[in-house]
């Protein structure tokens, strides 16, 4: 994930803004510019939890 972040187009803007001592103007979005390794997790289906049953006594 860290290695992929080097190629993000906003990384150069961040470096330039730092050296020019200004606020960065980031334009990348996660939907359009996510690294190839994103998402790195697998979704887990937890389903619905069963309702607690009432005592029979």
Secondary structure, DSSP 8 states (H G I E B T S, - for coil): -HHHHTTSHHHHHHHHHHHTTS-------HHHH--TT---S----------------
